[in-house]
Amino acid sequence: MQREPLSSPNIISVGYDEEELILEVEFDHGEIHDYLGVPSEKHTALMSAESPDSYFSHNIRGMYEYRSRQEDRSPSAERQ
């Protein structure tokens, strides 16, 4: 899944799979969470939110089941 960069202190990038309804979120601490069953409207709203961190905290975190994983590359390298 291709992720798009997000201008946010805590979220580096976000990807979305419309067929599987999976929202993939890469955090600044290096973890990636796949949130399951997330409607496309939530992805669109997150990407266009004035404060993506706030939107994520109030509308996604704790509301959808997720799987956690880590990538091999450093998250700081993504920001440069």
C-alpha positions in Angstrom: 0.0 0.0 0.0 1.3 3.4 -0.9 1.3 6.0 1.9 1.1 9.7 1.5 3.1 12.1 3.7 1.0 14.0 6.3 1.9 17.3 7.8 1.6 16.3 11.4 3.8 16.2 14.5 3.0 12.5 15.3 1.9 11.0 12.0 4.4 10.7 9.2 2.3 9.1 6.5 -1.1 7.5 5.8 -2.2 4.9 3.3 -5.7 3.5 2.5 -7.0 0.4 0.9 -10.5 1.0 -0.3 -11.3 -2.6 -1.0 -10.2 -3.9 2.4 -11.1 -0.7 4.3 -7.7 -0.6 5.9 -6.2 2.7 7.1 -2.4 2.4 7.4 -0.8 5.0 9.7 2.9 5.5 10.1 3.8 7.2 13.4 6.9 9.3 14.2 8.1 6.6 16.7 8.5 4.1 13.9 5.4 1.9 14.3 2.8 1.4 11.6 -0.8 0.5 12.6 -3.3 -1.0 10.2 -6.7 0.1 11.3 -9.4 -2.3 10.1 -12.9 -1.5 8.8 -12.3 2.3 8.4 -14.7 3.9 6.0 -13.2 6.0 3.1 -14.8 9.1 4.5 -12.6 8.9 7.6 -9.5 8.6 5.5 -10.5 11.6 3.4 -11.3 13.6 6.5 -8.0 12.7 8.2 -6.0 13.7 5.1 -7.8 17.1 4.9 -8.1 17.9 8.6 -6.6 21.1 9.9 -5.2 19.1 12.8 -4.6 15.5 11.7 -3.4 14.4 15.1 -6.6 15.8 16.7 -8.8 14.2 14.1 -7.1 10.9 14.5 -7.4 10.9 18.3 -11.1 11.8 18.2 -12.3 9.7 15.2 -10.0 6.7 14.7 -7.9 5.8 17.7 -9.8 3.5 20.0 -12.7 3.2 17.6 -11.2 0.6 15.2 -9.3 -2.6 15.7 -5.7 -2.4 14.6 -2.6 -4.4 13.9 0.8 -3.0 14.9 4.0 -3.5 13.0 7.4 -1.9 12.5 9.3 -1.0 9.3 13.0 -1.5 8.8 13.7 2.1 7.9 14.0 5.0 10.3 11.0 7.3 10.4 13.2 10.4 10.6 14.6 9.6 7.1 11.0 9.9 5.8 10.7 13.5 7.0 13.9 14.7 5.3 
